[in-house]
Amino acid sequence: MNRPELDYYAVLDVLRTASKEQITLAYRRMAVRLCPHRDKKHEQDFVPFGQEGRLSHMSPLGEEKQWAYINMAFDVLGNDLYRSIYDRYGEAGLFEGVMLPNGYFPPYQYHGNHMKVYQDVFASYSPYANIIDAITNPPSLYATREHGIGVRSKDADTERTILLSLEEVRTGCVKLMHVWRQEIVEESRLEKRKHTLKLNIRPGTTAGTRYCFKEEGDRYPTTIPGDIIFIVADKPHPRFERRNMHDLVYRYDITIAQALTGFTFFVETLDKRKLKIVISDVVTPGYIKIVPREGLPKCQNMDAVTAIKQANKKIEDFGDLIIEFNYLFPKYLTPEMKTMTREFFDEFHKLELELEEEEAKNMNLE
């Protein structure tokens, strides 16, 4: 670059090894004196920089120029990425862009909004922020013959529950929600009119997801319409139940004979496929069968830009299908059946003992 580079550390009067907290404190110390929105009557509480005996290369500059420099310096040094690039490549690399290991860093450009930097640090850009905001961003007012002139307050939000079937959650869908709201059809006449709101339900949307339509509530002359919020809830399903947001639970009834000898059955999925389930294990109490990736799509929170880019992207990450079993016991056994059952389990226990003795002998031989 043709012009001499600016030393941001010198601008904030800190060492290059200063921590982020030290840089922030240095900026705060200077900003409270240089901020153009400070209260003039309290200036006597601050000793001018020139009288501190700590003159710097900024001292000859006017307060307006110093104010601009400290905000630009903190915008760079207060950001870990900007600071690391500045430390390694200098101001030239910061403004011209550099190639980093994970991609190209585009040229940095200071936004020029000094009050934004100040506000990010102090959480309010001045002790008189409310007054200044009222001037630069005045509140919404109403003026009617009936009510005169006043400040419009916002109405309460309206929340409604929307029930989604698991099939709708599986594939995603579009819901057109019809609401009736008050509207001003003439200067003072109100009328209930039908209004349609469109909900784009992404595959895998979880219960509790909120869709907010800002200021779509009733219209009144003296108020700001409230928000209409739709809250997703699961509609009860005859076969499945959602668990852990993206898993599906399926319960299957089995007899004692099936639990001991094994069995095969089919599960119809939400998208009408038939899954063949083969159980060869002994189904003991608490036994579950997990079929990977046969649950609901995993819906991730994304910002608006990412959601638009991935709108047509196929979802490949799914939860699991969890199969639980309910035991069906016979309601009645004849005496002969009871005798046969006892004999069976007696033989079974004898066989178990023989196997245990044989295993013990083998271990002793080894």
Secondary structure, 3 states (H helix, E strand, C coil): CCCCCCCHHHHCCCCCCCCHHHHHHHHHHHHHHHCCCCCHHHHHHCCCHHHCCCCCCCCCCCHHHHHHHHHHHHHHHCCHHHHHHHHHHHHHHHHHCEEECCEEECCCCCCCCHHHHHHHHHCCCCCCHHHHHHHHCCCCEEEECCCEEEECEECCCEEEEEEECHHHHHHCEEEEEEEEEEEECCCCCEEEEEEEEEEEECCCCCCCCEEEECCCCCCCCCEECCCEEEEEEECCCCCEEEECCCEEEEEEEEEHHHHHHCEEEEEECCCCCEEEEEECCCCCCCCEEEECCCCCECCCCCCHHHHHHCCCCCCCCECCEEEEEEEECCCCCCHHHHHHHHHHHHHHHHHHHHHHHHHHHHHHHC
